[in-house]
């Protein structure tokens, strides 16, 4: 028989000391400010109303600055985020441009420290990852709209040129999406032999080239057209098809195949 002192503690013993919550709610009671005043209750009320509008009507019912407020709530749990959200929109133009702004430029905005800038860049990375998941390992040509959405999400608001190559297998399944180079505001170096070499390494049968124009105008330059022809020739010599070259602008894209250059 076990001794009296060996008995298991009662269920009540596990509840005698309440445990703190894992995450502190950001609508916690107002904390005193430096001057002894309390944080205005309207800040918490505003957050509740904004969340309710988002839950009830969706993101489409919110202007950019209010959607940005929602995104900033976790990074600024005890502050009024509206002034900063408006300042960011005024600085960069819209919600997408705020998220795609370079880290260094974000931290130049009054009120944005490294933690807030990092928070925004994580949101941008999540958006890119979600858009990419809708096209990777799927038939590229039959998922064309999703492919264009991904390209715009990843590249449309960048302030420097990027050059990407989408590699497809014999069934036109997208097997790899790789950034080949980054350039300046109006130029990115492209090496056709490297593009084709990588296609051979991946056992790809077809390519789609993608690059952006930070100016917002996707009209192809003479250099764009010449480079496309060079890649097409190098790929054709090895039995690899170049399906298209897409130039991504701010609000639209240009297909060089549709324009008659391929």
TORRO-773465 format. One record per residue: chain; residue in one letter; residue number from 1; x negated, z negated, y of N, C-alpha, C in turn. Coordinates in Angstrom, 2 decimals. Layout:
<sites>
SITE cadena residuo num      nX      nZ      nY     caX     caZ     caY      cX      cZ      cY
SITE      A       a NUM       X       Z       Y       X       Z       Y       X       Z       Y
...
</sites>
This chain:
<sites>
SITE cadena residuo num      nX      nZ      nY     caX     caZ     caY      cX      cZ      cY
SITE      A       x   1   -0.84    0.00   -1.20    0.00    0.00    0.00   -0.88    0.00    1.25
SITE      A       x   2   -0.59    0.85    2.24   -1.39    0.84    3.47   -1.16   -0.41    4.27
SITE      A       x   3   -2.17   -0.88    4.93   -2.02   -2.04    5.78   -1.19   -1.70    7.01
SITE      A       x   4   -0.68   -2.74    7.66    0.16   -2.55    8.84   -0.58   -1.78    9.93
SITE      A       x   5   -1.91   -2.01   10.05   -2.67   -1.37   11.11   -2.96    0.09   10.81
SITE      A       x   6   -2.69    0.54    9.55   -2.96    1.92    9.19   -1.78    2.84    9.40
SITE      A       x   7   -0.66    2.28    9.84    0.53    3.11    9.99    0.34    4.12   11.12
SITE      A       x   8    0.95    5.33   10.91    0.89    6.35   11.94    1.58    5.87   13.21
SITE      A       x   9    1.09    6.26   14.38    1.78    5.85   15.62    3.16    6.47   15.69
SITE      A       x  10    4.05    5.79   16.34    5.42    6.28   16.45    5.47    7.52   17.31
SITE      A       x  11    6.58    8.27   17.20    6.74    9.49   17.99    6.70    9.17   19.47
SITE      A       x  12    7.18    7.97   19.82    7.22    7.58   21.23    5.83    7.53   21.84
SITE      A       x  13    4.83    7.20   21.00    3.48    7.05   21.52    2.94    8.35   22.09
SITE      A       x  14    3.40    9.47   21.53    2.93   10.77   22.01    3.50   11.12   23.37
SITE      A       x  15    4.50   10.41   23.81    5.17   10.74   25.06    4.98    9.67   26.13
SITE      A       x  16    4.18    8.67   25.84    4.01    7.60   26.80    3.25    8.06   28.04
SITE      A       x  17    2.34    9.04   27.88    1.58    9.54   29.03    1.96   10.98   29.28
SITE      A       x  18    2.75   11.29   30.27    3.17   12.68   30.52    1.98   13.57   30.80
SITE      A       x  19    2.02   14.79   30.24    0.94   15.75   30.42    1.20   16.63   31.64
SITE      A       x  20    0.16   16.95   32.39    0.35   17.82   33.56    0.66   19.23   33.11
SITE      A       x  21    1.38   20.03   33.91    1.65   21.42   33.55    0.37   22.23   33.48
SITE      A       x  22    0.38   23.24   32.62   -0.81   24.08   32.46   -1.12   24.83   33.74
SITE      A       x  23   -0.08   25.35   34.40   -0.26   26.06   35.66    0.60   25.40   36.72
SITE      A       x  24    0.02   25.10   37.86    0.79   24.52   38.95    1.65   25.58   39.60
SITE      A       x  25    2.94   25.34   39.81    3.79   26.34   40.45    3.37   26.57   41.88
SITE      A       x  26    3.51   27.84   42.33    3.09   28.11   43.70    4.18   27.74   44.70
SITE      A       x  27    5.30   27.23   44.21    6.33   26.73   45.11    6.31   25.20   45.10
SITE      A       x  28    5.14   24.61   44.90    5.01   23.16   44.88    5.38   22.59   46.25
SITE      A       x  29    5.65   21.29   46.30    6.00   20.69   47.60    4.95   21.01   48.65
SITE      A       x  30    5.42   21.18   49.86    4.51   21.55   50.95    3.42   20.52   51.12
SITE      A       x  31    2.22   20.97   51.36    1.08   20.08   51.56    0.77   19.99   53.05
SITE      A       x  32    0.28   18.84   53.49   -0.01   18.68   54.91   -1.08   19.66   55.37
SITE      A       x  33   -0.93   20.16   56.58   -1.93   21.02   57.18   -2.96   20.16   57.90
SITE      A       x  34   -3.98   20.81   58.44   -5.09   20.08   59.06   -4.61   19.23   60.23
SITE      A       x  35   -3.59   19.69   60.96   -3.12   18.95   62.13   -2.08   17.91   61.78
SITE      A       x  36   -1.87   17.67   60.49   -0.92   16.66   60.06    0.48   17.19   59.83
SITE      A       x  37    0.76   18.42   60.25    2.07   19.01   60.03    2.19   19.49   58.60
SITE      A       x  38    3.41   19.68   58.15    3.64   20.15   56.80    3.88   21.66   56.81
SITE      A       x  39    3.53   22.29   55.70    3.74   23.72   55.56    5.24   24.02   55.68
SITE      A       x  40    5.64   24.93   56.53    7.07   25.20   56.72    7.76   25.58   55.41
SITE      A       x  41    8.95   25.05   55.21    9.68   25.32   53.97   10.12   26.77   53.87
SITE      A       x  42   10.20   27.48   55.01   10.66   28.87   54.95    9.72   29.75   54.14
SITE      A       x  43    8.44   29.33   54.01    7.51   30.14   53.23    7.94   30.16   51.77
SITE      A       x  44    8.22   28.98   51.22    8.70   28.92   49.84   10.04   29.61   49.67
SITE      A       x  45   10.95   29.43   50.65   12.26   30.09   50.58   12.10   31.61   50.60
SITE      A       x  46   11.19   32.10   51.44   10.96   33.54   51.52   10.46   34.09   50.19
SITE      A       x  47    9.59   33.36   49.55    9.07   33.82   48.26   10.19   33.90   47.22
SITE      A       x  48   11.05   32.91   47.21   12.17   32.91   46.27   13.07   34.11   46.52
SITE      A       x  49   13.42   34.36   47.79   14.30   35.48   48.12   13.65   36.81   47.74
SITE      A       x  50   12.36   36.94   48.00   11.67   38.19   47.69   11.64   38.44   46.19
SITE      A       x  51   11.39   37.41   45.43   11.38   37.55   43.97   12.77   37.90   43.45
SITE      A       x  52   13.79   37.30   44.05   15.16   37.61   43.62   15.52   39.06   43.92
SITE      A       x  53   15.11   39.56   45.08   15.37   40.97   45.40   14.66   41.89   44.43
SITE      A       x  54   13.42   41.56   44.11   12.67   42.38   43.16   13.32   42.34   41.78
SITE      A       x  55   13.74   41.17   41.33   14.36   41.04   40.02   15.70   41.76   39.96
SITE      A       x  56   16.45   41.70   41.07   17.77   42.28   41.06   17.82   43.77   41.33
SITE      A       x  57   16.99   44.25   42.23   17.06   45.66   42.65   15.84   46.48   42.28
SITE      A       x  58   14.77   45.84   41.85   13.57   46.57   41.46   12.65   46.86   42.62
SITE      A       x  59   11.49   47.43   42.29   10.47   47.69   43.30   10.93   48.70   44.35
SITE      A       x  60   11.81   49.61   43.97   12.28   50.63   44.90   13.01   50.07   46.10
SITE      A       x  61   13.51   48.84   45.98   14.25   48.24   47.08   13.34   47.55   48.09
SITE      A       x  62   12.05   47.51   47.80   11.11   46.80   48.68   10.20   47.79   49.39
SITE      A       x  63   10.00   47.62   50.69    8.98   48.42   51.38    7.60   48.02   50.89
SITE      A       x  64    6.60   48.84   51.22    5.25   48.60   50.71    4.72   47.21   51.03
SITE      A       x  65    4.95   46.74   52.27    4.34   45.46   52.65    4.96   44.31   51.86
SITE      A       x  66    6.26   44.41   51.50    6.88   43.34   50.72    6.42   43.38   49.26
SITE      A       x  67    6.24   44.57   48.71    5.69   44.66   47.36    4.27   44.09   47.34
SITE      A       x  68    3.52   44.35   48.40    2.17   43.81   48.49    2.21   42.29   48.63
SITE      A       x  69    3.20   41.78   49.35    3.37   40.32   49.41    3.52   39.73   48.02
SITE      A       x  70    4.39   40.33   47.22    4.59   39.84   45.86    3.28   39.85   45.08
SITE      A       x  71    2.52   40.92   45.24    1.25   41.02   44.52    0.26   39.96   44.97
SITE      A       x  72    0.35   39.54   46.23   -0.60   38.57   46.77   -0.20   37.12   46.52
SITE      A       x  73    1.05   36.86   46.11    1.49   35.48   45.92    0.54   34.66   45.04
SITE      A       x  74    0.13   35.16   43.86   -0.75   34.33   43.01   -2.10   34.05   43.65
SITE      A       x  75   -2.58   34.96   44.49   -3.90   34.78   45.10   -3.84   33.87   46.33
SITE      A       x  76   -2.64   33.68   46.90   -2.48   32.87   48.10   -1.30   31.93   47.92
SITE      A       x  77   -1.42   30.95   47.03   -0.26   30.15   46.64    0.27   29.21   47.71
SITE      A       x  78   -0.48   28.90   48.74   -0.02   27.93   49.73   -0.02   28.49   51.15
SITE      A       x  79    0.03   29.82   51.26   -0.04   30.42   52.59    1.06   31.46   52.76
SITE      A       x  80    1.35   31.75   54.02    2.26   32.84   54.35    1.49   34.15   54.20
SITE      A       x  81    1.90   34.99   53.25    1.15   36.20   52.96    1.61   37.40   53.78
SITE      A       x  82    2.76   37.28   54.44    3.30   38.44   55.16    2.33   39.00   56.20
SITE      A       x  83    1.71   38.17   57.05    0.79   38.76   58.04   -0.35   39.54   57.40
SITE      A       x  84   -0.91   39.02   56.32   -2.01   39.73   55.68   -1.52   41.01   55.02
SITE      A       x  85   -0.35   40.97   54.38    0.19   42.17   53.75    0.39   43.27   54.80
SITE      A       x  86    0.95   42.92   55.94    1.16   43.90   57.01   -0.18   44.42   57.55
SITE      A       x  87   -1.13   43.52   57.67   -2.45   43.92   58.18   -3.12   44.91   57.22
SITE      A       x  88   -3.00   44.68   55.95   -3.59   45.58   54.95   -2.90   46.96   54.99
SITE      A       x  89   -1.57   46.96   55.09   -0.85   48.23   55.16   -1.22   48.98   56.43
SITE      A       x  90   -1.31   48.26   57.56   -1.68   48.90   58.82   -3.10   49.48   58.74
SITE      A       x  91   -3.98   48.82   58.02   -5.37   49.25   57.95   -5.54   50.48   57.06
SITE      A       x  92   -4.88   50.46   55.89   -5.13   51.51   54.90   -4.01   52.54   54.77
SITE      A       x  93   -2.82   52.23   55.26   -1.77   53.23   55.30   -0.59   53.01   54.39
SITE      A       x  94   -0.82   52.64   53.13    0.29   52.38   52.22   -0.21   51.52   51.06
SITE      A       x  95    0.70   51.18   50.17    0.40   50.27   49.06   -0.71   50.84   48.17
SITE      A       x  96   -0.60   52.13   47.82   -1.59   52.73   46.93   -2.98   52.72   47.55
SITE      A       x  97   -3.05   53.01   48.83   -4.36   53.06   49.49   -4.97   51.67   49.62
SITE      A       x  98   -4.13   50.65   49.72   -4.67   49.28   49.73   -5.35   48.98   48.40
SITE      A       x  99   -4.67   49.27   47.29   -5.23   48.97   45.97   -6.47   49.80   45.68
SITE      A       x 100   -6.50   51.03   46.15   -7.64   51.91   45.84   -8.77   51.81   46.85
SITE      A       x 101   -8.59   51.00   47.88   -9.66   50.84   48.88  -10.89   50.21   48.23
SITE      A       x 102  -12.08   50.63   48.61  -13.29   50.01   48.06  -13.34   48.51   48.34
SITE      A       x 103  -13.95   47.79   47.44  -14.04   46.33   47.55  -14.62   45.92   48.90
SITE      A       x 104  -15.69   46.58   49.30  -16.36   46.21   50.56  -15.44   46.41   51.75
SITE      A       x 105  -14.65   47.48   51.75  -13.75   47.73   52.88  -12.61   46.71   52.90
SITE      A       x 106  -12.16   46.29   51.74  -11.11   45.26   51.70  -11.59   43.97   52.35
SITE      A       x 107  -12.82   43.58   52.05  -13.33   42.32   52.58  -13.61   42.38   54.07
SITE      A       x 108  -13.58   43.57   54.64  -13.75   43.69   56.10  -12.46   43.33   56.85
SITE      A       x 109  -11.33   43.31   56.14  -10.05   42.99   56.76   -9.97   41.48   56.98
SITE      A       x 110   -9.57   41.07   58.16   -9.45   39.65   58.49   -8.49   38.96   57.51
SITE      A       x 111   -8.97   37.91   56.86   -8.14   37.16   55.92   -8.37   37.53   54.46
SITE      A       x 112   -9.16   38.57   54.21   -9.43   38.99   52.83  -10.84   38.55   52.45
SITE      A       x 113  -10.90   37.58   51.55  -12.18   37.17   51.00  -12.43   37.85   49.67
SITE      A       x 114  -13.50   37.47   49.01  -13.86   38.11   47.75  -12.80   37.88   46.68
SITE      A       x 115  -12.19   36.70   46.65  -11.19   36.39   45.62   -9.96   37.29   45.76
SITE      A       x 116   -9.48   37.48   46.99   -8.31   38.32   47.21   -8.65   39.78   46.93
SITE      A       x 117   -9.83   40.23   47.37  -10.24   41.61   47.09  -10.33   41.85   45.60
SITE      A       x 118  -10.90   40.92   44.87  -11.00   41.06   43.41   -9.62   41.09   42.78
SITE      A       x 119   -8.71   40.27   43.26   -7.34   40.24   42.76   -6.68   41.62   42.91
SITE      A       x 120   -6.86   42.24   44.06   -6.28   43.57   44.29   -6.92   44.62   43.40
SITE      A       x 121   -8.23   44.54   43.19   -8.90   45.52   42.34   -8.49   45.35   40.87
SITE      A       x 122   -8.18   44.13   40.45   -7.68   43.93   39.09   -6.31   44.59   38.92
SITE      A       x 123   -5.46   44.45   39.93   -4.15   45.11   39.88   -4.32   46.62   39.78
SITE      A       x 124   -5.25   47.17   40.57   -5.51   48.61   40.51   -5.98   49.01   39.11
SITE      A       x 125   -6.88   48.22   38.52   -7.39   48.53   37.18   -6.27   48.50   36.14
SITE      A       x 126   -5.34   47.57   36.29   -4.19   47.51   35.37   -3.32   48.75   35.49
SITE      A       x 127   -3.10   49.21   36.72   -2.31   50.43   36.92   -2.99   51.63   36.28
SITE      A       x 128   -4.30   51.74   36.45   -5.03   52.84   35.83   -4.95   52.77   34.31
SITE      A       x 129   -5.10   51.57   33.76   -5.08   51.42   32.31   -3.71   51.79   31.73
SITE      A       x 130   -2.65   51.40   32.42   -1.31   51.73   31.94   -1.06   53.23   31.99
SITE      A       x 131   -1.45   53.87   33.10   -1.25   55.32   33.22   -2.07   56.06   32.17
SITE      A       x 132   -3.27   55.60   31.92   -4.15   56.25   30.94   -3.58   56.12   29.53
SITE      A       x 133   -2.97   54.97   29.24   -2.42   54.75   27.90   -1.29   55.72   27.58
SITE      A       x 134   -0.62   56.24   28.62    0.50   57.16   28.39    0.03   58.57   28.02
SITE      A       x 135   -1.27   58.84   28.19   -1.74   60.20   27.90   -2.83   60.24   26.82
SITE      A       x 136   -3.59   59.18   26.68   -4.69   59.19   25.71   -4.14   59.22   24.29
SITE      A       x 137   -4.75   60.06   23.46   -4.34   60.24   22.06   -2.94   60.83   21.93
SITE      A       x 138   -2.53   61.59   22.93   -1.24   62.28   22.92   -1.47   63.76   23.23
SITE      A       x 139   -0.52   64.61   22.85   -0.67   66.05   23.17   -0.68   66.25   24.69
SITE      A       x 140   -1.77   66.76   25.21   -1.92   66.86   26.66   -0.97   67.88   27.28
SITE      A       x 141   -0.82   69.04   26.64   -0.04   70.11   27.24    1.45   69.81   27.24
SITE      A       x 142    1.91   69.07   26.24    3.33   68.72   26.19    3.63   67.42   26.93
SITE      A       x 143    2.59   66.75   27.43    2.76   65.53   28.23    2.20   65.77   29.63
SITE      A       x 144    2.43   66.98   30.14    1.78   67.40   31.37    2.13   66.53   32.57
SITE      A       x 145    3.40   66.15   32.69    3.80   65.32   33.83    3.11   63.96   33.79
SITE      A       x 146    3.02   63.36   32.59    2.34   62.08   32.46    0.86   62.23   32.77
SITE      A       x 147    0.29   63.37   32.38   -1.12   63.63   32.67   -1.35   63.73   34.18
SITE      A       x 148   -0.47   64.43   34.87   -0.60   64.54   36.33   -0.43   63.18   37.00
SITE      A       x 149    0.52   62.38   36.51    0.71   61.04   37.05   -0.55   60.21   36.91
SITE      A       x 150   -1.17   60.30   35.75   -2.40   59.55   35.52   -3.50   60.01   36.48
SITE      A       x 151   -3.66   61.32   36.64   -4.70   61.83   37.52   -4.48   61.38   38.96
SITE      A       x 152   -3.23   61.39   39.41   -2.94   60.94   40.77   -3.20   59.44   40.90
SITE      A       x 153   -2.80   58.66   39.90   -3.02   57.21   39.96   -4.51   56.90   40.03
SITE      A       x 154   -5.30   57.61   39.25   -6.73   57.30   39.16   -7.56   57.87   40.30
SITE      A       x 155   -7.09   58.96   40.95   -7.99   59.69   41.84   -7.45   60.02   43.23
SITE      A       x 156   -6.14   60.05   43.40   -5.57   60.61   44.62   -6.00   59.88   45.89
SITE      A       x 157   -6.25   58.58   45.79   -6.53   57.81   47.00   -7.98   57.38   47.12
SITE      A       x 158   -8.84   57.94   46.30  -10.26   57.63   46.41  -10.83   58.28   47.67
SITE      A       x 159  -11.77   57.59   48.32  -12.36   58.15   49.54  -13.65   58.92   49.27
SITE      A       x 160  -14.00   59.10   47.99  -15.11   59.98   47.61  -14.65   60.88   46.47
SITE      A       x 161  -15.31   62.02   46.33  -14.93   62.95   45.26  -15.37   62.41   43.90
SITE      A       x 162  -14.48   62.57   42.92  -14.77   62.22   41.53  -14.53   63.44   40.67
SITE      A       x 163  -15.32   63.57   39.63  -15.16   64.69   38.70  -14.97   64.11   37.31
SITE      A       x 164  -13.82   64.44   36.70  -13.50   63.95   35.36  -13.33   65.14   34.43
SITE      A       x 165  -13.58   64.88   33.15  -13.33   65.89   32.12  -12.44   65.27   31.05
SITE      A       x 166  -11.37   65.96   30.74  -10.47   65.56   29.66  -10.79   66.42   28.45
SITE      A       x 167  -11.13   65.79   27.35  -11.54   66.49   26.13  -10.40   66.47   25.12
SITE      A       x 168  -10.08   67.65   24.57   -8.96   67.81   23.65   -9.45   68.30   22.29
SITE      A       x 169   -8.72   67.94   21.23   -9.07   68.44   19.91   -8.31   69.74   19.63
SITE      A       x 170   -8.35   70.19   18.38   -7.73   71.47   18.03   -6.21   71.48   18.21
SITE      A       x 171   -5.61   70.30   18.18   -4.16   70.19   18.38   -3.82   69.84   19.83
SITE      A       x 172   -4.80   69.95   20.70   -4.64   69.63   22.12   -4.28   68.16   22.35
SITE      A       x 173   -4.72   67.29   21.43   -4.60   65.85   21.62   -5.75   65.40   22.52
SITE      A       x 174   -5.43   64.61   23.52   -6.47   64.10   24.42   -7.28   63.04   23.70
SITE      A       x 175   -8.53   63.35   23.39   -9.36   62.43   22.61  -10.34   61.65   23.48
SITE      A       x 176  -10.59   62.11   24.69  -11.50   61.38   25.58  -11.24   61.77   27.03
SITE      A       x 177  -11.38   60.80   27.90  -11.24   60.99   29.34  -12.46   60.35   29.97
SITE      A       x 178  -13.34   61.15   30.55  -14.61   60.61   31.03  -14.90   61.05   32.46
SITE      A       x 179  -15.33   60.11   33.26  -15.79   60.44   34.60  -17.23   60.93   34.49
SITE      A       x 180  -17.46   62.17   34.92  -18.78   62.77   34.80  -19.65   62.48   36.02
SITE      A       x 181  -19.02   62.38   37.19  -19.83   62.20   38.40  -18.96   61.71   39.55
SITE      A       x 182  -19.62   61.04   40.50  -19.04   60.69   41.80  -19.92   61.28   42.89
SITE      A       x 183  -19.28   61.68   43.98  -20.03   62.33   45.04  -19.78   61.73   46.39
SITE      A       x 184  -19.71   62.59   47.39  -19.47   62.17   48.77  -18.02   62.48   49.12
SITE      A       x 185  -17.72   62.47   50.40  -16.35   62.74   50.83  -15.96   64.19   50.61
SITE      A       x 186  -16.93   65.09   50.45  -16.57   66.50   50.31  -17.40   67.25   49.26
SITE      A       x 187  -18.11   66.52   48.40  -18.91   67.20   47.38  -19.17   66.27   46.21
SITE      A       x 188  -19.13   66.84   45.01  -19.51   66.10   43.82  -20.33   67.04   42.93
SITE      A       x 189  -21.50   66.61   42.46  -22.32   67.49   41.63  -21.74   67.65   40.23
SITE      A       x 190  -21.71   68.88   39.74  -21.19   69.18   38.41  -22.22   70.03   37.67
SITE      A       x 191  -22.49   69.67   36.43  -23.48   70.39   35.63  -22.79   70.95   34.39
SITE      A       x 192  -22.46   72.24   34.39  -21.71   72.84   33.28  -22.33   72.59   31.91
SITE      A       x 193  -23.64   72.65   31.81  -24.28   72.44   30.51  -24.01   71.03   29.99
SITE      A       x 194  -23.99   70.03   30.87  -23.71   68.66   30.44  -22.27   68.50   29.99
SITE      A       x 195  -21.36   69.19   30.68  -19.94   69.14   30.29  -19.76   69.70   28.89
SITE      A       x 196  -20.36   70.85   28.62  -20.22   71.49   27.32  -20.97   70.70   26.24
SITE      A       x 197  -22.13   70.17   26.58  -22.88   69.35   25.62  -22.05   68.16   25.15
SITE      A       x 198  -21.38   67.51   26.10  -20.54   66.35   25.74  -19.36   66.79   24.89
SITE      A       x 199  -18.81   67.95   25.15  -17.70   68.47   24.33  -18.14   68.63   22.88
SITE      A       x 200  -19.35   69.14   22.68  -19.88   69.29   21.31  -20.07   67.94   20.64
SITE      A       x 201  -20.55   66.97   21.38  -20.74   65.63   20.83  -19.42   65.01   20.37
SITE      A       x 202  -18.35   65.31   21.11  -17.03   64.76   20.78  -16.25   65.64   19.80
SITE      A       x 203  -16.84   66.78   19.43  -16.15   67.75   18.57  -14.84   68.21   19.22
SITE      A       x 204  -14.89   68.39   20.53  -13.70   68.83   21.27  -13.56   70.35   21.18
SITE      A       x 205  -12.33   70.82   21.20  -12.05   72.25   21.14  -11.59   72.82   22.47
SITE      A       x 206  -11.25   71.94   23.41  -10.76   72.41   24.71  -11.04   71.37   25.78
SITE      A       x 207  -11.01   71.82   27.03  -11.30   70.97   28.17  -10.25   71.14   29.25
SITE      A       x 208  -10.06   70.09   30.03   -9.34   70.16   31.30  -10.23   69.47   32.32
SITE      A       x 209  -10.62   70.19   33.36  -11.42   69.61   34.43  -10.50   69.04   35.50
SITE      A       x 210  -10.91   67.91   36.09  -10.11   67.29   37.14  -11.05   66.75   38.21
SITE      A       x 211  -10.79   67.08   39.46  -11.49   66.38   40.53  -10.55   66.25   41.73
SITE      A       x 212  -10.90   65.37   42.64  -10.04   65.08   43.78  -10.65   65.56   45.07
SITE      A       x 213   -9.79   65.77   46.06  -10.23   66.07   47.42   -9.79   64.91   48.32
SITE      A       x 214  -10.72   64.06   48.75  -10.36   62.92   49.60   -9.65   63.31   50.89
SITE      A       x 215   -9.82   64.55   51.33   -9.12   65.00   52.54   -7.62   65.03   52.35
SITE      A       x 216   -7.19   65.08   51.08   -5.76   65.15   50.77   -5.27   66.55   50.51
SITE      A       x 217   -6.03   67.56   50.89   -5.65   68.96   50.69   -6.30   69.48   49.39
SITE      A       x 218   -5.50   69.82   48.38   -6.06   70.25   47.10   -6.45   71.73   47.02
SITE      A       x 219   -6.43   72.43   48.14   -6.82   73.84   48.14   -8.25   73.98   47.63
SITE      A       x 220   -8.50   74.83   46.63   -9.86   74.94   46.07  -10.83   75.60   47.06
SITE      A       x 221  -12.04   75.08   47.09  -13.08   75.68   47.91  -13.77   76.79   47.11
SITE      A       x 222  -14.60   77.57   47.77  -15.37   78.60   47.06  -16.26   77.96   46.00
SITE      A       x 223  -16.83   76.80   46.31  -17.66   76.10   45.34  -16.85   75.66   44.12
SITE      A       x 224  -15.62   75.19   44.35  -14.75   74.78   43.24  -14.49   75.96   42.31
SITE      A       x 225  -14.20   77.11   42.90  -13.88   78.30   42.10  -15.12   78.77   41.32
SITE      A       x 226  -16.27   78.77   41.98  -17.50   79.21   41.31  -17.87   78.26   40.17
SITE      A       x 227  -17.78   76.96   40.40  -18.10   75.98   39.37  -17.16   76.11   38.17
SITE      A       x 228  -15.89   76.36   38.43  -14.92   76.52   37.35  -15.31   77.70   36.47
SITE      A       x 229  -15.70   78.80   37.09  -16.12   79.96   36.31  -17.36   79.69   35.49
SITE      A       x 230  -18.31   78.91   36.03  -19.52   78.58   35.29  -19.22   77.72   34.06
SITE      A       x 231  -18.33   76.73   34.22  -17.95   75.89   33.08  -17.20   76.72   32.04
SITE      A       x 232  -16.30   77.59   32.50  -15.53   78.43   31.58  -16.46   79.33   30.77
SITE      A       x 233  -17.46   79.91   31.42  -18.39   80.79   30.71  -19.22   80.02   29.69
SITE      A       x 234  -19.72   78.84   30.09  -20.53   78.04   29.17  -19.71   77.57   27.98
SITE      A       x 235  -18.45   77.20   28.23  -17.59   76.74   27.14  -17.21   77.88   26.21
SITE      A       x 236  -16.89   79.02   26.80  -16.47   80.17   26.00  -17.57   80.61   25.04
SITE      A       x 237  -18.81   80.51   25.45  -19.94   80.92   24.60  -20.03   80.08   23.33
SITE      A       x 238  -19.45   78.88   23.37  -19.49   77.99   22.21  -18.13   77.83   21.56
SITE      A       x 239  -17.19   78.70   21.93  -15.86   78.65   21.31  -14.98   77.52   21.81
SITE      A       x 240  -15.25   77.03   23.00  -14.46   75.93   23.57  -13.61   76.50   24.71
SITE      A       x 241  -12.34   76.17   24.72  -11.42   76.70   25.73  -11.37   75.78   26.95
SITE      A       x 242  -11.32   76.40   28.12  -11.06   75.65   29.36   -9.61   75.90   29.74
SITE      A       x 243   -8.76   74.92   29.51   -7.33   75.10   29.76   -7.02   75.18   31.25
SITE      A       x 244   -7.67   74.32   32.04   -7.32   74.28   33.46   -8.36   73.47   34.23
SITE      A       x 245   -8.32   73.64   35.52   -9.06   72.79   36.44   -8.06   72.32   37.49
SITE      A       x 246   -7.81   71.02   37.53   -6.84   70.44   38.45   -7.57   69.82   39.63
SITE      A       x 247   -7.11   70.13   40.83   -7.62   69.49   42.03   -6.52   68.57   42.56
SITE      A       x 248   -6.85   67.29   42.69   -5.87   66.28   43.06   -5.96   65.99   44.54
SITE      A       x 249   -4.85   66.16   45.26   -4.76   65.79   46.66   -3.99   64.50   46.82
SITE      A       x 250   -3.67   64.15   48.04   -2.97   62.89   48.28   -1.57   62.88   47.69
SITE      A       x 251   -0.84   63.98   47.85    0.55   63.99   47.39    0.88   65.16   46.47
SITE      A       x 252   -0.06   66.03   46.20    0.17   67.16   45.30   -1.15   67.57   44.67
SITE      A       x 253   -1.05   68.43   43.68   -2.23   68.91   42.98   -2.22   70.43   42.95
SITE      A       x 254   -3.37   71.02   42.70   -3.49   72.47   42.58   -4.11   72.80   41.23
SITE      A       x 255   -3.43   73.64   40.46   -3.95   74.14   39.19   -4.66   75.45   39.45
SITE      A       x 256   -5.94   75.53   39.07   -6.66   76.78   39.27   -6.18   77.86   38.31
SITE      A       x 257   -5.62   77.47   37.17   -5.03   78.47   36.28   -3.78   79.06   36.92
SITE      A       x 258   -2.93   78.19   37.45   -1.71   78.67   38.10   -2.04   79.54   39.31
SITE      A       x 259   -3.17   79.25   39.96   -3.56   80.02   41.14   -4.26   81.33   40.78
SITE      A       x 260   -4.48   81.57   39.48   -5.06   82.83   39.04   -6.57   82.86   38.93
SITE      A       x 261   -7.21   81.69   38.98   -8.68   81.66   38.90   -9.19   81.48   37.47
SITE      A       x 262   -8.29   81.30   36.52   -8.68   81.19   35.11   -7.85   82.16   34.28
</sites>
